[in-house]
């Protein structure tokens, strides 16, 4: 098995959630780590993947909202500082697409989820480094992870959707 490291300047973990039922608020987690091992990244079925996200690193470009998100109303980062994902099964759909099934833990609630992942390719960088890229996405229901805060709008809708779209874009290199 080969271990891989994330090129953080070319990688991201982002999310999007419907706000007031009319627009999407997007955010990013700026601090995270991953343990990734595989016989080869050109076939993910042998991979071992574990990702750990620092909750307090959340950024939506609005400091007041970010402070609210790390408060007890949402993530309660003081008590639950990490979000974790550990892959349990990886199945190949075709040469570029996979289902990565694993356990997502938020606020000590663990639920199985499935990421739809795409192998974006392999190149050698101008500095001679083998580089691999992947994109993966999933949709979670935030209420299942005890992220319950919400408000009813005068129009009858909710301030924040229950569904959150999560996207991971990783550029990796062997270490």
Secondary structure, 3 states (H helix, E strand, C coil): CEEEEECHHHCEEEEEEEECCCEEEEEEECCEEEEEEECCCCCHHHCEEEEEEEHHHEECCCHHHHHHHHCCCCCCCCCCCEEEEEEEEEEECCCCEEEEEEEEEECCEEEEEEEEEEEEEEEECCCCCEEEEEEEEEEEEHHHHCCCCCCECCCCCECEEEEEEEEEEEEEEEC
